[in-house]
Amino acid sequence: MRYLYLMLFYLLLLFTACAQDKSPAVSNGTLIFQSGFEPDSKVVPSGAEADIIGTDHSLADHNDWIADLDNNPDIGNFSLQYQGGDSTQRFARIIQEPGNSANHVLQFWLNDANVEASKGRIQGNLYGNKGMKEFYQSERIFLPADFNAVRTYPDIINWLTIAEFWNNITWSQTVPYGFRITLGIGKPVSGESDLYFILDGQNCDLASDGSQKYTTLWSETNQKQKVPIGKWFTLEYYYKEGNAENGKFYMTIQPDGAEKVNVFNLTTITHNSKDPSPDGVTDFNPIKLYTSKPLIDYMRSQHKTLQIYWDDFKLWKDKRP
């Protein structure tokens, strides 16, 4: 009986200690913004570029492009950038999803080299952020059937960017220690081939005349996971600023109706290797279509156009895989 009383006493002490434990629950990040590009989200001209404004009323919160994204204290400002050309060469529009009129998507359409007649660019900018050291992003992507022509491009493809992360920017003389992580779609061989995701981290030295010299610190290609064409898939990215021992870049893919698969899970340096005091990502392109004139011209010669549809964009601060 004495043993039973002792056990009850210790259980009571344990219960009391647990009840007094005020430690907060572990948080899996803070949602900053989300949008499925549903009404009343709209693309509007902004000078020679564009912007997205309005509120996605299909979502309950964190869904206003101005109040929740542009005015977020951690985020600078969102805009759409072309860097040249007109709507016959490139555009970003919110449209009904082809084959599914109940859903809206953001369409990037690139049919000509709109930048200095040497390259093509459509990108979403999140510039002027407050030095985000850790963030997580999710989005659904659809590459329409025209994208199959990219598989037959006669040369290797190592430049077809779909997202880019700057720590720090590489186009300002007042910002030292330029660095970027570039996520793209690549083709590893000449002739017809499947497409794969490619990723690299690069230092950048900016000369006084504005010219840039990039030095690749690391580069990865995942040839186990083909890039789906003609099928919606979700990409999720995780970035953590750090050195070669604690920097992280992680990415998964989940085609609709299939399981989530890891594409990249890197522990590597995610800032300029010479930067003595890295201060987070101040600028990044969460959605992007950026490539060379030869690839764009080849697509047009095949009576095709480079296009990407985006949907269900979400951005978290401090969320981890």
C-alpha positions in Angstrom: 0.0 0.0 0.0 2.9 2.4 0.8 4.3 1.7 -2.6 1.0 2.6 -4.2 0.9 5.9 -2.3 4.4 6.7 -3.4 3.6 6.1 -7.0 0.5 8.3 -6.8 2.6 11.0 -5.2 5.2 10.9 -8.0 2.5 10.9 -10.6 0.9 14.0 -9.0 4.3 15.8 -9.0 4.7 14.9 -12.7 1.2 16.2 -13.6 1.9 19.4 -11.7 5.2 20.0 -13.4 3.6 19.5 -16.8 0.7 21.8 -16.0 3.2 24.6 -15.0 5.3 24.2 -18.2 4.7 27.4 -20.1 6.9 26.5 -23.1 5.2 27.5 -26.3 4.3 24.8 -28.9 6.8 24.4 -31.7 5.6 26.6 -34.6 6.0 25.5 -38.2 6.4 29.0 -39.5 4.2 32.1 -40.1 2.2 32.3 -43.3 3.0 35.6 -45.0 0.8 35.4 -48.1 -1.2 33.1 -50.3 -3.1 33.4 -53.6 -4.7 31.1 -56.2 -5.1 34.1 -58.6 -8.8 34.0 -58.1 -11.2 37.0 -58.3 -10.5 39.8 -57.4 -6.8 39.3 -58.1 -5.8 41.2 -61.3 -2.7 42.0 -63.3 -2.5 45.8 -63.9 0.1 47.8 -66.0 2.7 49.7 -63.9 4.6 51.8 -66.4 6.5 49.5 -68.7 6.1 46.7 -66.2 3.1 45.3 -64.3 1.7 44.5 -60.9 -0.8 42.2 -59.2 -3.4 43.8 -57.0 -6.7 42.8 -55.3 -7.8 40.0 -53.0 -8.2 36.3 -53.7 -11.7 35.8 -52.2 -11.4 32.0 -52.5 -9.1 32.1 -49.4 -10.0 33.2 -45.9 -7.0 35.3 -45.0 -3.4 36.4 -46.0 -4.9 36.9 -49.4 -4.6 40.6 -50.2 -1.7 41.5 -52.6 -1.3 44.9 -51.1 -2.3 44.6 -47.4 -0.8 41.2 -46.8 2.2 41.1 -49.2 3.4 44.6 -50.1 2.6 46.0 -46.6 4.0 43.0 -44.7 6.9 44.3 -42.5 9.2 41.5 -43.7 8.4 42.0 -47.4 9.4 45.0 -49.6 7.2 45.1 -52.7 5.9 42.7 -55.3 5.9 43.6 -59.0 6.0 41.9 -62.4 9.0 42.7 -64.5 9.6 42.3 -68.2 12.6 44.6 -68.8 11.5 45.5 -72.3 9.2 44.5 -75.2 5.5 44.6 -75.6 2.5 42.3 -75.4 3.3 40.8 -78.8 6.5 39.5 -77.3 5.7 38.7 -73.7 2.9 39.0 -71.1 1.7 37.9 -67.7 -2.1 37.5 -67.4 -4.6 35.9 -65.0 -6.8 33.7 -67.1 -9.2 30.8 -66.7 -7.3 27.5 -66.6 -7.5 25.9 -70.0 -9.9 22.9 -69.7 -11.1 24.1 -66.2 -13.1 27.3 -66.3 -13.8 27.1 -62.6 -10.1 27.8 -61.8 -7.9 30.8 -62.5 -4.1 30.8 -63.1 -1.3 33.2 -63.8 0.0 32.7 -67.3 3.6 33.7 -68.4 3.8 33.8 -72.2 7.2 34.4 -73.9 7.4 34.4 -77.7 10.3 36.7 -78.4 13.6 38.0 -77.0 12.2 41.0 -75.3 15.3 42.1 -73.5 17.9 43.9 -75.7 17.1 41.3 -78.4 19.3 38.8 -76.6 17.1 37.1 -74.0 13.6 36.8 -72.7 12.3 37.7 -69.2 9.0 37.6 -67.3 9.4 37.5 -63.5 7.7 38.2 -60.2 9.9 40.4 -58.0 9.8 40.5 -54.2 12.4 43.2 -53.7 13.4 45.2 -50.7 12.7 42.5 -48.1 14.0 42.8 -44.6 16.8 40.2 -44.9 14.9 36.9 -44.7 17.2 34.3 -43.3 14.7 31.4 -43.5 11.6 31.0 -45.6 9.5 28.4 -47.4 7.5 28.7 -50.6 4.9 26.5 -52.4 3.3 26.8 -55.8 1.6 24.7 -58.4 3.0 24.7 -61.9 1.7 23.6 -65.3 3.9 23.3 -68.4 1.5 23.1 -71.4 2.1 20.7 -74.4 4.1 23.3 -76.3 6.9 22.7 -73.7 7.6 19.3 -75.3 9.4 21.2 -78.0 12.0 22.2 -75.4 12.9 18.5 -75.2 13.9 18.6 -78.9 16.1 21.7 -78.7 19.3 20.7 -80.5 21.7 21.9 -77.8 22.2 21.5 -74.1 20.0 23.7 -71.9 21.5 25.2 -68.8 19.6 28.5 -68.8 15.8 28.3 -68.3 15.3 29.9 -65.0 12.0 29.5 -63.0 13.1 31.0 -59.6 16.0 33.0 -58.2 17.2 34.0 -54.8 19.6 36.9 -54.2 21.9 37.2 -51.1 22.9 39.9 -52.0 21.8 41.6 -55.3 24.4 41.7 -58.0 23.4 44.9 -59.8 24.2 47.7 -57.3 27.6 49.3 -56.7 26.6 50.0 -53.1 25.8 46.4 -52.2 28.8 44.2 -51.8 29.1 40.4 -51.7 26.6 39.5 -54.5 25.3 36.0 -54.5 22.4 34.1 -56.1 20.8 30.7 -56.1 19.2 29.9 -59.4 16.6 27.2 -60.0 15.9 26.2 -63.5 14.9 23.5 -66.0 17.7 21.9 -67.9 18.5 19.5 -70.7 21.8 17.7 -70.0 22.6 16.5 -73.6 22.3 17.7 -77.2 19.4 16.4 -79.2 16.1 15.1 -77.8 16.1 14.5 -74.1 13.9 14.6 -71.0 14.1 17.8 -68.9 15.4 18.0 -65.3 15.6 20.5 -62.5 19.0 22.3 -62.2 20.2 24.4 -59.2 23.4 26.4 -58.5 24.9 28.9 -56.1 27.2 31.6 -57.4 29.3 34.5 -56.1 29.2 37.6 -58.2 31.8 40.3 -58.6 30.4 43.6 -60.0 32.9 45.7 -61.9 32.7 49.5 -62.0 31.4 49.4 -65.6 28.4 47.3 -64.5 29.7 44.0 -65.9 29.3 40.9 -63.7 31.6 38.0 -63.2 29.8 34.9 -61.6 31.8 32.1 -59.9 29.9 28.9 -59.3 30.4 27.5 -55.8 28.1 24.5 -56.2 25.8 23.0 -58.9 23.3 20.2 -58.8 21.1 18.4 -61.4 18.5 15.8 -60.4 18.3 13.3 -63.3 16.1 10.9 -61.3 13.0 13.2 -61.4 11.8 14.3 -64.9 10.1 17.7 -65.2 6.4 16.9 -65.9 4.8 18.3 -69.0 1.1 18.5 -69.5 0.4 17.7 -65.8 0.0 20.0 -62.8 2.7 19.6 -60.1 3.5 21.4 -56.8 7.0 22.6 -56.0 8.0 23.5 -52.4 11.3 25.3 -51.6 13.0 25.9 -48.3 15.9 28.3 -47.9 18.1 28.9 -44.9 21.0 31.3 -44.8 24.2 29.6 -43.7 27.7 28.4 -44.4 28.8 25.1 -45.8 27.9 23.3 -42.5 24.5 24.8 -41.8 23.1 26.5 -45.0 20.1 24.7 -46.5 18.2 24.5 -49.8 15.5 21.9 -50.0 13.0 21.3 -52.7 10.2 18.7 -53.4 7.9 18.0 -56.2 4.4 16.4 -56.0 2.6 15.8 -59.3 -1.2 15.8 -58.9 -2.3 12.4 -57.7 1.2 11.2 -56.8 3.4 11.2 -53.7 5.7 14.0 -52.8 9.3 13.4 -53.9 12.5 15.0 -52.8 14.4 16.8 -55.6 17.1 18.7 -53.7 18.2 18.4 -50.0 21.4 20.3 -49.8 23.5 21.4 -46.8 25.7 24.0 -48.4 26.7 27.7 -48.4 23.8 29.9 -49.3 25.5 33.3 -49.2 28.6 34.9 -50.8 31.6 32.9 -49.6 33.5 36.1 -48.7 30.7 37.9 -46.9 31.8 38.3 -43.2 28.3 39.3 -42.0 25.5 37.8 -44.2 22.2 39.5 -43.6 19.6 37.4 -45.3 17.8 37.5 -48.7 16.6 41.0 -49.4 15.4 40.2 -53.0 14.1 37.2 -54.8 12.1 36.0 -57.8 9.6 33.4 -56.6 8.2 32.9 -60.1 10.2 33.5 -63.2 10.6 32.6 -66.9 14.0 33.7 -68.2 16.1 32.2 -71.0 18.2 32.8 -74.1 17.1 34.1 -77.5 18.2 30.9 -79.3 15.8 28.8 -77.2 12.9 31.3 -77.7 13.7 31.5 -81.5 13.8 27.7 -81.7 10.4 27.4 -80.0 8.9 29.9 -82.5 10.5 28.0 -85.4 8.5 25.0 -84.2 5.3 27.1 -84.0 5.4 26.9 -80.3 5.6 29.4 -77.4 7.3 29.2 -74.0 4.6 29.3 -71.4 4.2 28.5 -67.7 1.0 28.5 -65.7 1.2 29.3 -62.0 -1.3 28.6 -59.2 -1.7 28.4 -55.4 1.3 30.5 -54.5 2.1 30.5 -50.7 5.0 32.0 -48.8 5.9 31.4 -45.1 8.6 32.9 -42.8 10.6 30.5 -40.7 8.7 27.4 -41.9 10.8 24.3 -42.1 10.5 21.0 -44.0 
